[in-house]
Amino acid sequence: MVRPKKNHVQLSDTDAKHLKGIIKKKDTNQTIANRCRVLTALDEDHPHATPYDHGVDAYGVSKTTISTLVKNFSEGGIDSALARKRSVNSD
């Protein structure tokens, strides 16, 4: 039995265009571009929403990465989802 998703990706037309614009830029970091692609693919408000498993196969990211990305998007919007968080080592 599949557990229902807690967080959903629902992009406005403006947000979808913004993400597609980021993907098209030549200087966009590959990690950010993949995050944009995953969010666009999982968008439930526009046609062709795909399940998490498709993102794993198509973009080479784990289910955990996708879940974290969607959670960050749900809680903080596009800027939060696209922010690159670095772990800090304390020596």
PyMOL Python script that loads the backbone (N, CA, C, O; Angstrom):
from pymol import cmd

cmd.read_pdbstr("""\
ATOM      1  N   MET A   1       0.840  -1.180   0.000  1.00  0.00           N
ATOM      2  CA  MET A   1       0.000   0.000   0.000  1.00  0.00           C
ATOM      3  C   MET A   1       0.886   1.245   0.000  1.00  0.00           C
ATOM      4  O   MET A   1       1.842   1.338   0.770  1.00  0.00           O
ATOM      5  N   VAL A   2       0.566   2.177  -0.853  1.00  0.00           N
ATOM      6  CA  VAL A   2       1.344   3.398  -0.986  1.00  0.00           C
ATOM      7  C   VAL A   2       0.854   4.440   0.002  1.00  0.00           C
ATOM      8  O   VAL A   2      -0.345   4.694   0.126  1.00  0.00           O
ATOM      9  N   ARG A   3       1.800   5.031   0.698  1.00  0.00           N
ATOM     10  CA  ARG A   3       1.467   6.077   1.653  1.00  0.00           C
ATOM     11  C   ARG A   3       1.188   7.374   0.896  1.00  0.00           C
ATOM     12  O   ARG A   3       1.933   7.714  -0.023  1.00  0.00           O
ATOM     13  N   PRO A   4       0.129   8.109   1.261  1.00  0.00           N
ATOM     14  CA  PRO A   4      -0.154   9.371   0.551  1.00  0.00           C
ATOM     15  C   PRO A   4       0.932  10.403   0.829  1.00  0.00           C
ATOM     16  O   PRO A   4       1.526  10.430   1.906  1.00  0.00           O
ATOM     17  N   LYS A   5       1.178  11.258  -0.175  1.00  0.00           N
ATOM     18  CA  LYS A   5       2.196  12.292  -0.040  1.00  0.00           C
ATOM     19  C   LYS A   5       1.736  13.359   0.942  1.00  0.00           C
ATOM     20  O   LYS A   5       0.580  13.781   0.928  1.00  0.00           O
ATOM     21  N   LYS A   6       2.670  13.792   1.802  1.00  0.00           N
ATOM     22  CA  LYS A   6       2.360  14.861   2.753  1.00  0.00           C
ATOM     23  C   LYS A   6       2.487  16.222   2.098  1.00  0.00           C
ATOM     24  O   LYS A   6       1.717  17.135   2.398  1.00  0.00           O
ATOM     25  N   ASN A   7       3.445  16.360   1.214  1.00  0.00           N
ATOM     26  CA  ASN A   7       3.712  17.645   0.568  1.00  0.00           C
ATOM     27  C   ASN A   7       3.441  17.527  -0.925  1.00  0.00           C
ATOM     28  O   ASN A   7       3.710  16.497  -1.542  1.00  0.00           O
ATOM     29  N   HIS A   8       2.909  18.589  -1.486  1.00  0.00           N
ATOM     30  CA  HIS A   8       2.569  18.597  -2.902  1.00  0.00           C
ATOM     31  C   HIS A   8       3.236  19.785  -3.580  1.00  0.00           C
ATOM     32  O   HIS A   8       3.478  20.819  -2.956  1.00  0.00           O
ATOM     33  N   VAL A   9       3.530  19.623  -4.866  1.00  0.00           N
ATOM     34  CA  VAL A   9       4.106  20.708  -5.660  1.00  0.00           C
ATOM     35  C   VAL A   9       3.005  21.256  -6.553  1.00  0.00           C
ATOM     36  O   VAL A   9       2.500  20.569  -7.441  1.00  0.00           O
ATOM     37  N   GLN A  10       2.647  22.501  -6.299  1.00  0.00           N
ATOM     38  CA  GLN A  10       1.641  23.183  -7.110  1.00  0.00           C
ATOM     39  C   GLN A  10       2.220  24.541  -7.487  1.00  0.00           C
ATOM     40  O   GLN A  10       2.254  25.466  -6.676  1.00  0.00           O
ATOM     41  N   LEU A  11       2.667  24.640  -8.720  1.00  0.00           N
ATOM     42  CA  LEU A  11       3.320  25.858  -9.195  1.00  0.00           C
ATOM     43  C   LEU A  11       2.327  26.763  -9.906  1.00  0.00           C
ATOM     44  O   LEU A  11       1.473  26.298 -10.661  1.00  0.00           O
ATOM     45  N   SER A  12       2.450  28.045  -9.658  1.00  0.00           N
ATOM     46  CA  SER A  12       1.668  29.010 -10.432  1.00  0.00           C
ATOM     47  C   SER A  12       2.316  29.110 -11.815  1.00  0.00           C
ATOM     48  O   SER A  12       3.425  28.619 -12.022  1.00  0.00           O
ATOM     49  N   ASP A  13       1.625  29.740 -12.748  1.00  0.00           N
ATOM     50  CA  ASP A  13       2.192  29.912 -14.088  1.00  0.00           C
ATOM     51  C   ASP A  13       3.495  30.707 -14.025  1.00  0.00           C
ATOM     52  O   ASP A  13       4.447  30.406 -14.745  1.00  0.00           O
ATOM     53  N   THR A  14       3.532  31.723 -13.162  1.00  0.00           N
ATOM     54  CA  THR A  14       4.726  32.550 -13.005  1.00  0.00           C
ATOM     55  C   THR A  14       5.892  31.727 -12.463  1.00  0.00           C
ATOM     56  O   THR A  14       7.020  31.844 -12.943  1.00  0.00           O
ATOM     57  N   ASP A  15       5.612  30.891 -11.456  1.00  0.00           N
ATOM     58  CA  ASP A  15       6.662  30.049 -10.879  1.00  0.00           C
ATOM     59  C   ASP A  15       7.193  29.048 -11.905  1.00  0.00           C
ATOM     60  O   ASP A  15       8.401  28.827 -11.996  1.00  0.00           O
ATOM     61  N   ALA A  16       6.292  28.450 -12.670  1.00  0.00           N
ATOM     62  CA  ALA A  16       6.711  27.481 -13.695  1.00  0.00           C
ATOM     63  C   ALA A  16       7.602  28.154 -14.737  1.00  0.00           C
ATOM     64  O   ALA A  16       8.609  27.577 -15.148  1.00  0.00           O
ATOM     65  N   LYS A  17       7.250  29.354 -15.166  1.00  0.00           N
ATOM     66  CA  LYS A  17       8.066  30.083 -16.139  1.00  0.00           C
ATOM     67  C   LYS A  17       9.421  30.452 -15.537  1.00  0.00           C
ATOM     68  O   LYS A  17      10.447  30.391 -16.214  1.00  0.00           O
ATOM     69  N   HIS A  18       9.415  30.833 -14.260  1.00  0.00           N
ATOM     70  CA  HIS A  18      10.656  31.190 -13.569  1.00  0.00           C
ATOM     71  C   HIS A  18      11.610  29.991 -13.538  1.00  0.00           C
ATOM     72  O   HIS A  18      12.797  30.135 -13.830  1.00  0.00           O
ATOM     73  N   LEU A  19      11.094  28.809 -13.186  1.00  0.00           N
ATOM     74  CA  LEU A  19      11.924  27.608 -13.134  1.00  0.00           C
ATOM     75  C   LEU A  19      12.464  27.247 -14.512  1.00  0.00           C
ATOM     76  O   LEU A  19      13.635  26.889 -14.645  1.00  0.00           O
ATOM     77  N   LYS A  20      11.623  27.338 -15.532  1.00  0.00           N
ATOM     78  CA  LYS A  20      12.071  27.031 -16.893  1.00  0.00           C
ATOM     79  C   LYS A  20      13.127  28.023 -17.360  1.00  0.00           C
ATOM     80  O   LYS A  20      14.044  27.657 -18.094  1.00  0.00           O
ATOM     81  N   GLY A  21      13.000  29.279 -16.936  1.00  0.00           N
ATOM     82  CA  GLY A  21      14.011  30.283 -17.263  1.00  0.00           C
ATOM     83  C   GLY A  21      15.346  29.975 -16.621  1.00  0.00           C
ATOM     84  O   GLY A  21      16.392  30.161 -17.243  1.00  0.00           O
ATOM     85  N   ILE A  22      15.326  29.508 -15.389  1.00  0.00           N
ATOM     86  CA  ILE A  22      16.559  29.136 -14.691  1.00  0.00           C
ATOM     87  C   ILE A  22      17.239  27.977 -15.417  1.00  0.00           C
ATOM     88  O   ILE A  22      18.458  27.971 -15.585  1.00  0.00           O
ATOM     89  N   ILE A  23      16.443  26.996 -15.845  1.00  0.00           N
ATOM     90  CA  ILE A  23      16.992  25.832 -16.538  1.00  0.00           C
ATOM     91  C   ILE A  23      17.675  26.244 -17.845  1.00  0.00           C
ATOM     92  O   ILE A  23      18.709  25.679 -18.204  1.00  0.00           O
ATOM     93  N   LYS A  24      17.109  27.221 -18.557  1.00  0.00           N
ATOM     94  CA  LYS A  24      17.639  27.636 -19.860  1.00  0.00           C
ATOM     95  C   LYS A  24      18.912  28.466 -19.775  1.00  0.00           C
ATOM     96  O   LYS A  24      19.652  28.558 -20.754  1.00  0.00           O
ATOM     97  N   LYS A  25      19.181  29.074 -18.619  1.00  0.00           N
ATOM     98  CA  LYS A  25      20.390  29.891 -18.481  1.00  0.00           C
ATOM     99  C   LYS A  25      21.631  29.013 -18.618  1.00  0.00           C
ATOM    100  O   LYS A  25      21.688  27.908 -18.079  1.00  0.00           O
ATOM    101  N   LYS A  26      22.606  29.513 -19.335  1.00  0.00           N
ATOM    102  CA  LYS A  26      23.832  28.742 -19.560  1.00  0.00           C
ATOM    103  C   LYS A  26      24.698  28.634 -18.309  1.00  0.00           C
ATOM    104  O   LYS A  26      25.443  27.667 -18.152  1.00  0.00           O
ATOM    105  N   ASP A  27      24.604  29.621 -17.416  1.00  0.00           N
ATOM    106  CA  ASP A  27      25.464  29.627 -16.235  1.00  0.00           C
ATOM    107  C   ASP A  27      24.814  28.978 -15.014  1.00  0.00           C
ATOM    108  O   ASP A  27      25.337  29.090 -13.905  1.00  0.00           O
ATOM    109  N   THR A  28      23.680  28.299 -15.206  1.00  0.00           N
ATOM    110  CA  THR A  28      22.996  27.665 -14.083  1.00  0.00           C
ATOM    111  C   THR A  28      23.753  26.414 -13.647  1.00  0.00           C
ATOM    112  O   THR A  28      24.108  25.565 -14.464  1.00  0.00           O
ATOM    113  N   ASN A  29      23.986  26.326 -12.371  1.00  0.00           N
ATOM    114  CA  ASN A  29      24.620  25.166 -11.747  1.00  0.00           C
ATOM    115  C   ASN A  29      23.777  23.916 -12.023  1.00  0.00           C
ATOM    116  O   ASN A  29      22.548  23.997 -12.027  1.00  0.00           O
ATOM    117  N   GLN A  30      24.413  22.765 -12.251  1.00  0.00           N
ATOM    118  CA  GLN A  30      23.699  21.524 -12.577  1.00  0.00           C
ATOM    119  C   GLN A  30      22.771  21.092 -11.447  1.00  0.00           C
ATOM    120  O   GLN A  30      21.682  20.584 -11.713  1.00  0.00           O
ATOM    121  N   THR A  31      23.172  21.278 -10.207  1.00  0.00           N
ATOM    122  CA  THR A  31      22.339  20.906  -9.065  1.00  0.00           C
ATOM    123  C   THR A  31      21.053  21.731  -9.050  1.00  0.00           C
ATOM    124  O   THR A  31      19.966  21.189  -8.852  1.00  0.00           O
ATOM    125  N   ILE A  32      21.177  23.019  -9.257  1.00  0.00           N
ATOM    126  CA  ILE A  32      20.010  23.902  -9.276  1.00  0.00           C
ATOM    127  C   ILE A  32      19.119  23.563 -10.467  1.00  0.00           C
ATOM    128  O   ILE A  32      17.895  23.538 -10.338  1.00  0.00           O
ATOM    129  N   ALA A  33      19.721  23.303 -11.616  1.00  0.00           N
ATOM    130  CA  ALA A  33      18.942  22.947 -12.804  1.00  0.00           C
ATOM    131  C   ALA A  33      18.153  21.662 -12.566  1.00  0.00           C
ATOM    132  O   ALA A  33      16.986  21.573 -12.947  1.00  0.00           O
ATOM    133  N   ASN A  34      18.779  20.668 -11.939  1.00  0.00           N
ATOM    134  CA  ASN A  34      18.075  19.413 -11.640  1.00  0.00           C
ATOM    135  C   ASN A  34      16.930  19.647 -10.663  1.00  0.00           C
ATOM    136  O   ASN A  34      15.858  19.059 -10.809  1.00  0.00           O
ATOM    137  N   ARG A  35      17.151  20.501  -9.672  1.00  0.00           N
ATOM    138  CA  ARG A  35      16.074  20.804  -8.729  1.00  0.00           C
ATOM    139  C   ARG A  35      14.894  21.446  -9.455  1.00  0.00           C
ATOM    140  O   ARG A  35      13.737  21.132  -9.179  1.00  0.00           O
ATOM    141  N   CYS A  36      15.200  22.342 -10.378  1.00  0.00           N
ATOM    142  CA  CYS A  36      14.142  22.985 -11.169  1.00  0.00           C
ATOM    143  C   CYS A  36      13.403  21.957 -12.018  1.00  0.00           C
ATOM    144  O   CYS A  36      12.176  21.993 -12.108  1.00  0.00           O
ATOM    145  N   ARG A  37      14.136  21.051 -12.635  1.00  0.00           N
ATOM    146  CA  ARG A  37      13.516  20.012 -13.468  1.00  0.00           C
ATOM    147  C   ARG A  37      12.609  19.116 -12.640  1.00  0.00           C
ATOM    148  O   ARG A  37      11.506  18.778 -13.069  1.00  0.00           O
ATOM    149  N   VAL A  38      13.067  18.734 -11.462  1.00  0.00           N
ATOM    150  CA  VAL A  38      12.264  17.859 -10.596  1.00  0.00           C
ATOM    151  C   VAL A  38      10.988  18.571 -10.166  1.00  0.00           C
ATOM    152  O   VAL A  38       9.905  17.990 -10.232  1.00  0.00           O
ATOM    153  N   LEU A  39      11.102  19.821  -9.727  1.00  0.00           N
ATOM    154  CA  LEU A  39       9.908  20.570  -9.317  1.00  0.00           C
ATOM    155  C   LEU A  39       8.928  20.733 -10.481  1.00  0.00           C
ATOM    156  O   LEU A  39       7.716  20.614 -10.299  1.00  0.00           O
ATOM    157  N   THR A  40       9.450  21.000 -11.655  1.00  0.00           N
ATOM    158  CA  THR A  40       8.587  21.147 -12.829  1.00  0.00           C
ATOM    159  C   THR A  40       7.899  19.825 -13.162  1.00  0.00           C
ATOM    160  O   THR A  40       6.718  19.808 -13.510  1.00  0.00           O
ATOM    161  N   ALA A  41       8.627  18.730 -13.056  1.00  0.00           N
ATOM    162  CA  ALA A  41       8.055  17.416 -13.362  1.00  0.00           C
ATOM    163  C   ALA A  41       6.988  16.997 -12.353  1.00  0.00           C
ATOM    164  O   ALA A  41       6.032  16.310 -12.712  1.00  0.00           O
ATOM    165  N   LEU A  42       7.145  17.404 -11.100  1.00  0.00           N
ATOM    166  CA  LEU A  42       6.204  17.004 -10.049  1.00  0.00           C
ATOM    167  C   LEU A  42       5.022  17.956  -9.894  1.00  0.00           C
ATOM    168  O   LEU A  42       4.130  17.714  -9.081  1.00  0.00           O
ATOM    169  N   ASP A  43       5.012  19.029 -10.666  1.00  0.00           N
ATOM    170  CA  ASP A  43       3.956  20.036 -10.577  1.00  0.00           C
ATOM    171  C   ASP A  43       2.587  19.426 -10.859  1.00  0.00           C
ATOM    172  O   ASP A  43       2.366  18.852 -11.926  1.00  0.00           O
ATOM    173  N   GLU A  44       1.684  19.548  -9.919  1.00  0.00           N
ATOM    174  CA  GLU A  44       0.350  18.963 -10.036  1.00  0.00           C
ATOM    175  C   GLU A  44      -0.643  19.893 -10.729  1.00  0.00           C
ATOM    176  O   GLU A  44      -1.705  19.440 -11.156  1.00  0.00           O
ATOM    177  N   ASP A  45      -0.327  21.170 -10.850  1.00  0.00           N
ATOM    178  CA  ASP A  45      -1.245  22.126 -11.468  1.00  0.00           C
ATOM    179  C   ASP A  45      -1.098  22.217 -12.986  1.00  0.00           C
ATOM    180  O   ASP A  45      -1.939  22.817 -13.654  1.00  0.00           O
ATOM    181  N   HIS A  46      -0.063  21.641 -13.517  1.00  0.00           N
ATOM    182  CA  HIS A  46       0.155  21.660 -14.955  1.00  0.00           C
ATOM    183  C   HIS A  46       0.191  20.212 -15.451  1.00  0.00           C
ATOM    184  O   HIS A  46       0.489  19.310 -14.669  1.00  0.00           O
ATOM    185  N   PRO A  47      -0.096  19.978 -16.688  1.00  0.00           N
ATOM    186  CA  PRO A  47      -0.178  18.605 -17.193  1.00  0.00           C
ATOM    187  C   PRO A  47       1.119  17.823 -17.033  1.00  0.00           C
ATOM    188  O   PRO A  47       2.202  18.396 -16.918  1.00  0.00           O
ATOM    189  N   HIS A  48       0.984  16.535 -17.030  1.00  0.00           N
ATOM    190  CA  HIS A  48       2.097  15.590 -17.005  1.00  0.00           C
ATOM    191  C   HIS A  48       2.834  15.519 -15.673  1.00  0.00           C
ATOM    192  O   HIS A  48       4.053  15.352 -15.653  1.00  0.00           O
ATOM    193  N   ALA A  49       2.116  15.643 -14.566  1.00  0.00           N
ATOM    194  CA  ALA A  49       2.756  15.451 -13.261  1.00  0.00           C
ATOM    195  C   ALA A  49       3.230  14.005 -13.177  1.00  0.00           C
ATOM    196  O   ALA A  49       2.502  13.084 -13.549  1.00  0.00           O
ATOM    197  N   THR A  50       4.441  13.812 -12.693  1.00  0.00           N
ATOM    198  CA  THR A  50       5.024  12.481 -12.639  1.00  0.00           C
ATOM    199  C   THR A  50       5.276  12.067 -11.197  1.00  0.00           C
ATOM    200  O   THR A  50       5.424  12.920 -10.322  1.00  0.00           O
ATOM    201  N   PRO A  51       5.327  10.771 -10.946  1.00  0.00           N
ATOM    202  CA  PRO A  51       5.616  10.299  -9.587  1.00  0.00           C
ATOM    203  C   PRO A  51       7.098  10.444  -9.237  1.00  0.00           C
ATOM    204  O   PRO A  51       7.932  10.653 -10.118  1.00  0.00           O
ATOM    205  N   TYR A  52       7.414  10.333  -7.959  1.00  0.00           N
ATOM    206  CA  TYR A  52       8.786  10.466  -7.479  1.00  0.00           C
ATOM    207  C   TYR A  52       9.727   9.501  -8.199  1.00  0.00           C
ATOM    208  O   TYR A  52      10.863   9.855  -8.516  1.00  0.00           O
ATOM    209  N   ASP A  53       9.249   8.276  -8.457  1.00  0.00           N
ATOM    210  CA  ASP A  53      10.104   7.268  -9.084  1.00  0.00           C
ATOM    211  C   ASP A  53      10.628   7.727 -10.442  1.00  0.00           C
ATOM    212  O   ASP A  53      11.747   7.383 -10.822  1.00  0.00           O
ATOM    213  N   HIS A  54       9.840   8.490 -11.164  1.00  0.00           N
ATOM    214  CA  HIS A  54      10.284   8.998 -12.452  1.00  0.00           C
ATOM    215  C   HIS A  54      11.452   9.975 -12.267  1.00  0.00           C
ATOM    216  O   HIS A  54      12.396   9.976 -13.057  1.00  0.00           O
ATOM    217  N   GLY A  55      11.383  10.787 -11.245  1.00  0.00           N
ATOM    218  CA  GLY A  55      12.465  11.732 -10.962  1.00  0.00           C
ATOM    219  C   GLY A  55      13.758  11.025 -10.629  1.00  0.00           C
ATOM    220  O   GLY A  55      14.840  11.483 -10.997  1.00  0.00           O
ATOM    221  N   VAL A  56      13.647   9.913  -9.936  1.00  0.00           N
ATOM    222  CA  VAL A  56      14.825   9.121  -9.595  1.00  0.00           C
ATOM    223  C   VAL A  56      15.495   8.626 -10.874  1.00  0.00           C
ATOM    224  O   VAL A  56      16.711   8.740 -11.027  1.00  0.00           O
ATOM    225  N   ASP A  57      14.706   8.082 -11.784  1.00  0.00           N
ATOM    226  CA  ASP A  57      15.254   7.529 -13.027  1.00  0.00           C
ATOM    227  C   ASP A  57      15.721   8.622 -13.987  1.00  0.00           C
ATOM    228  O   ASP A  57      16.799   8.515 -14.571  1.00  0.00           O
ATOM    229  N   ALA A  58      14.924   9.664 -14.151  1.00  0.00           N
ATOM    230  CA  ALA A  58      15.202  10.679 -15.160  1.00  0.00           C
ATOM    231  C   ALA A  58      16.337  11.633 -14.771  1.00  0.00           C
ATOM    232  O   ALA A  58      17.101  12.058 -15.637  1.00  0.00           O
ATOM    233  N   TYR A  59      16.459  11.974 -13.497  1.00  0.00           N
ATOM    234  CA  TYR A  59      17.410  13.009 -13.093  1.00  0.00           C
ATOM    235  C   TYR A  59      18.545  12.502 -12.223  1.00  0.00           C
ATOM    236  O   TYR A  59      19.414  13.279 -11.827  1.00  0.00           O
ATOM    237  N   GLY A  60      18.552  11.211 -11.919  1.00  0.00           N
ATOM    238  CA  GLY A  60      19.654  10.641 -11.166  1.00  0.00           C
ATOM    239  C   GLY A  60      19.750  11.125  -9.735  1.00  0.00           C
ATOM    240  O   GLY A  60      20.849  11.273  -9.201  1.00  0.00           O
ATOM    241  N   VAL A  61      18.614  11.372  -9.112  1.00  0.00           N
ATOM    242  CA  VAL A  61      18.592  11.769  -7.702  1.00  0.00           C
ATOM    243  C   VAL A  61      17.809  10.734  -6.914  1.00  0.00           C
ATOM    244  O   VAL A  61      17.000   9.998  -7.479  1.00  0.00           O
ATOM    245  N   SER A  62      18.046  10.678  -5.624  1.00  0.00           N
ATOM    246  CA  SER A  62      17.383   9.687  -4.791  1.00  0.00           C
ATOM    247  C   SER A  62      15.983  10.141  -4.378  1.00  0.00           C
ATOM    248  O   SER A  62      15.642  11.319  -4.486  1.00  0.00           O
ATOM    249  N   LYS A  63      15.184   9.194  -3.907  1.00  0.00           N
ATOM    250  CA  LYS A  63      13.849   9.532  -3.405  1.00  0.00           C
ATOM    251  C   LYS A  63      13.954  10.478  -2.215  1.00  0.00           C
ATOM    252  O   LYS A  63      13.118  11.364  -2.042  1.00  0.00           O
ATOM    253  N   THR A  64      14.975  10.287  -1.406  1.00  0.00           N
ATOM    254  CA  THR A  64      15.174  11.154  -0.247  1.00  0.00           C
ATOM    255  C   THR A  64      15.444  12.589  -0.691  1.00  0.00           C
ATOM    256  O   THR A  64      14.923  13.534  -0.098  1.00  0.00           O
ATOM    257  N   THR A  65      16.249  12.752  -1.723  1.00  0.00           N
ATOM    258  CA  THR A  65      16.536  14.084  -2.253  1.00  0.00           C
ATOM    259  C   THR A  65      15.263  14.740  -2.756  1.00  0.00           C
ATOM    260  O   THR A  65      15.018  15.917  -2.490  1.00  0.00           O
ATOM    261  N   ILE A  66      14.459  13.986  -3.478  1.00  0.00           N
ATOM    262  CA  ILE A  66      13.204  14.517  -3.996  1.00  0.00           C
ATOM    263  C   ILE A  66      12.268  14.880  -2.855  1.00  0.00           C
ATOM    264  O   ILE A  66      11.643  15.941  -2.882  1.00  0.00           O
ATOM    265  N   SER A  67      12.161  14.016  -1.853  1.00  0.00           N
ATOM    266  CA  SER A  67      11.294  14.298  -0.705  1.00  0.00           C
ATOM    267  C   SER A  67      11.730  15.558   0.027  1.00  0.00           C
ATOM    268  O   SER A  67      10.894  16.375   0.413  1.00  0.00           O
ATOM    269  N   THR A  68      13.032  15.721   0.220  1.00  0.00           N
ATOM    270  CA  THR A  68      13.562  16.902   0.890  1.00  0.00           C
ATOM    271  C   THR A  68      13.299  18.155   0.060  1.00  0.00           C
ATOM    272  O   THR A  68      12.932  19.197   0.602  1.00  0.00           O
ATOM    273  N   LEU A  69      13.485  18.053  -1.238  1.00  0.00           N
ATOM    274  CA  LEU A  69      13.239  19.178  -2.135  1.00  0.00           C
ATOM    275  C   LEU A  69      11.775  19.614  -2.075  1.00  0.00           C
ATOM    276  O   LEU A  69      11.481  20.805  -1.975  1.00  0.00           O
ATOM    277  N   VAL A  70      10.865  18.650  -2.136  1.00  0.00           N
ATOM    278  CA  VAL A  70       9.432  18.959  -2.091  1.00  0.00           C
ATOM    279  C   VAL A  70       9.044  19.527  -0.728  1.00  0.00           C
ATOM    280  O   VAL A  70       8.228  20.444  -0.648  1.00  0.00           O
ATOM    281  N   LYS A  71       9.620  18.992   0.335  1.00  0.00           N
ATOM    282  CA  LYS A  71       9.345  19.505   1.677  1.00  0.00           C
ATOM    283  C   LYS A  71       9.808  20.954   1.797  1.00  0.00           C
ATOM    284  O   LYS A  71       9.070  21.804   2.296  1.00  0.00           O
ATOM    285  N   ASN A  72      11.027  21.238   1.341  1.00  0.00           N
ATOM    286  CA  ASN A  72      11.541  22.610   1.382  1.00  0.00           C
ATOM    287  C   ASN A  72      10.684  23.544   0.546  1.00  0.00           C
ATOM    288  O   ASN A  72      10.449  24.685   0.943  1.00  0.00           O
ATOM    289  N   PHE A  73      10.210  23.078  -0.611  1.00  0.00           N
ATOM    290  CA  PHE A  73       9.338  23.894  -1.455  1.00  0.00           C
ATOM    291  C   PHE A  73       8.022  24.179  -0.739  1.00  0.00           C
ATOM    292  O   PHE A  73       7.542  25.312  -0.752  1.00  0.00           O
ATOM    293  N   SER A  74       7.439  23.161  -0.118  1.00  0.00           N
ATOM    294  CA  SER A  74       6.156  23.327   0.566  1.00  0.00           C
ATOM    295  C   SER A  74       6.257  24.282   1.741  1.00  0.00           C
ATOM    296  O   SER A  74       5.335  25.054   2.003  1.00  0.00           O
ATOM    297  N   GLU A  75       7.373  24.231   2.444  1.00  0.00           N
ATOM    298  CA  GLU A  75       7.540  25.053   3.636  1.00  0.00           C
ATOM    299  C   GLU A  75       8.020  26.470   3.334  1.00  0.00           C
ATOM    300  O   GLU A  75       7.653  27.409   4.040  1.00  0.00           O
ATOM    301  N   GLY A  76       8.846  26.637   2.280  1.00  0.00           N
ATOM    302  CA  GLY A  76       9.451  27.942   2.073  1.00  0.00           C
ATOM    303  C   GLY A  76       9.393  28.489   0.663  1.00  0.00           C
ATOM    304  O   GLY A  76       9.915  29.574   0.407  1.00  0.00           O
ATOM    305  N   GLY A  77       8.775  27.772  -0.259  1.00  0.00           N
ATOM    306  CA  GLY A  77       8.666  28.265  -1.623  1.00  0.00           C
ATOM    307  C   GLY A  77       9.875  27.923  -2.475  1.00  0.00           C
ATOM    308  O   GLY A  77      10.743  27.150  -2.071  1.00  0.00           O
ATOM    309  N   ILE A  78       9.914  28.510  -3.654  1.00  0.00           N
ATOM    310  CA  ILE A  78      10.958  28.202  -4.634  1.00  0.00           C
ATOM    311  C   ILE A  78      12.347  28.561  -4.109  1.00  0.00           C
ATOM    312  O   ILE A  78      13.284  27.777  -4.258  1.00  0.00           O
ATOM    313  N   ASP A  79      12.489  29.723  -3.504  1.00  0.00           N
ATOM    314  CA  ASP A  79      13.810  30.144  -3.030  1.00  0.00           C
ATOM    315  C   ASP A  79      14.379  29.175  -2.002  1.00  0.00           C
ATOM    316  O   ASP A  79      15.576  28.888  -2.008  1.00  0.00           O
ATOM    317  N   SER A  80      13.535  28.681  -1.133  1.00  0.00           N
ATOM    318  CA  SER A  80      13.978  27.718  -0.124  1.00  0.00           C
ATOM    319  C   SER A  80      14.373  26.391  -0.766  1.00  0.00           C
ATOM    320  O   SER A  80      15.358  25.771  -0.365  1.00  0.00           O
ATOM    321  N   ALA A  81      13.609  25.962  -1.756  1.00  0.00           N
ATOM    322  CA  ALA A  81      13.897  24.692  -2.420  1.00  0.00           C
ATOM    323  C   ALA A  81      15.185  24.755  -3.226  1.00  0.00           C
ATOM    324  O   ALA A  81      15.908  23.762  -3.309  1.00  0.00           O
ATOM    325  N   LEU A  82      15.482  25.895  -3.814  1.00  0.00           N
ATOM    326  CA  LEU A  82      16.659  26.021  -4.666  1.00  0.00           C
ATOM    327  C   LEU A  82      17.920  26.419  -3.915  1.00  0.00           C
ATOM    328  O   LEU A  82      19.013  26.366  -4.479  1.00  0.00           O
ATOM    329  N   ALA A  83      17.790  26.814  -2.656  1.00  0.00           N
ATOM    330  CA  ALA A  83      18.956  27.223  -1.871  1.00  0.00           C
ATOM    331  C   ALA A  83      19.874  26.034  -1.644  1.00  0.00           C
ATOM    332  O   ALA A  83      19.428  24.943  -1.288  1.00  0.00           O
ATOM    333  N   ARG A  84      21.148  26.262  -1.855  1.00  0.00           N
ATOM    334  CA  ARG A  84      22.128  25.195  -1.620  1.00  0.00           C
ATOM    335  C   ARG A  84      22.602  25.285  -0.184  1.00  0.00           C
ATOM    336  O   ARG A  84      23.188  26.286   0.228  1.00  0.00           O
ATOM    337  N   LYS A  85      22.349  24.248   0.562  1.00  0.00           N
ATOM    338  CA  LYS A  85      22.746  24.226   1.963  1.00  0.00           C
ATOM    339  C   LYS A  85      24.037  23.416   2.091  1.00  0.00           C
ATOM    340  O   LYS A  85      24.126  22.288   1.607  1.00  0.00           O
ATOM    341  N   ARG A  86      24.988  23.983   2.720  1.00  0.00           N
ATOM    342  CA  ARG A  86      26.284  23.321   2.931  1.00  0.00           C
ATOM    343  C   ARG A  86      26.374  22.868   4.383  1.00  0.00           C
ATOM    344  O   ARG A  86      25.978  23.584   5.303  1.00  0.00           O
ATOM    345  N   SER A  87      26.899  21.673   4.564  1.00  0.00           N
ATOM    346  CA  SER A  87      27.123  21.224   5.927  1.00  0.00           C
ATOM    347  C   SER A  87      28.421  21.851   6.432  1.00  0.00           C
ATOM    348  O   SER A  87      29.386  22.015   5.685  1.00  0.00           O
ATOM    349  N   VAL A  88      28.416  22.192   7.697  1.00  0.00           N
ATOM    350  CA  VAL A  88      29.574  22.847   8.293  1.00  0.00           C
ATOM    351  C   VAL A  88      30.258  21.848   9.210  1.00  0.00           C
ATOM    352  O   VAL A  88      29.643  21.290  10.119  1.00  0.00           O
ATOM    353  N   ASN A  89      31.526  21.636   8.960  1.00  0.00           N
ATOM    354  CA  ASN A  89      32.309  20.723   9.801  1.00  0.00           C
ATOM    355  C   ASN A  89      32.911  21.515  10.944  1.00  0.00           C
ATOM    356  O   ASN A  89      33.548  22.546  10.725  1.00  0.00           O
ATOM    357  N   SER A  90      32.714  21.040  12.150  1.00  0.00           N
ATOM    358  CA  SER A  90      33.340  21.696  13.296  1.00  0.00           C
ATOM    359  C   SER A  90      34.553  20.886  13.703  1.00  0.00           C
ATOM    360  O   SER A  90      34.438  19.717  14.071  1.00  0.00           O
ATOM    361  N   ASP A  91      35.696  21.504  13.636  1.00  0.00           N
ATOM    362  CA  ASP A  91      36.954  20.809  13.974  1.00  0.00           C
ATOM    363  C   ASP A  91      37.416  21.189  15.341  1.00  0.00           C
ATOM    364  O   ASP A  91      38.453  20.707  15.798  1.00  0.00           O
TER     365      ASP A  91
END
""", "prot")
cmd.dss("prot")
cmd.show_as("cartoon", "prot")
cmd.util.cbc("prot")
cmd.orient("prot")
